[in-house]
Amino acid sequence: MSRLLCIDPIVGDWYASHGQLFEVVAVDDDERVIEVQHADGNLEEIEQEDWLARCRAGSLNQAEPPAGARWHAAHGNQDTV
């Protein structure tokens, strides 16, 4: 029986899940949430339990940043258009 490894959320890294592309912008272990910013700029909080469930289901994958991404959380800057 194979065992799936879970993907840890890393601030500044991009992921894809359920057809959505997003960047992790914060991880709050006290509140047990992961804050993400979608490629369209919308913010969302994902509960850590949901992150783990997506990981176990195989619906969470690491991804490349979209072309022309306007923000870079890991560097704290924004590109100009």
HELIX and SHEET records of a PDB file:
HELIX    1   1 GLN A   48  ALA A   57  1                                  10    
SHEET    1   A 5 LEU A  43  GLU A  47  0                                        
SHEET    2   A 5 VAL A  33  HIS A  38 -1                                        
SHEET    3   A 5 GLN A  20  ASP A  28 -1                                        
SHEET    4   A 5 TRP A  14  SER A  17 -1                                        
SHEET    5   A 5 LEU A  60  ALA A  63 -1                                        
SHEET    1   B 2 TRP A  71  HIS A  72  0                                        
SHEET    2   B 2 ASN A  77  GLN A  78 -1                                        
END                                                                             
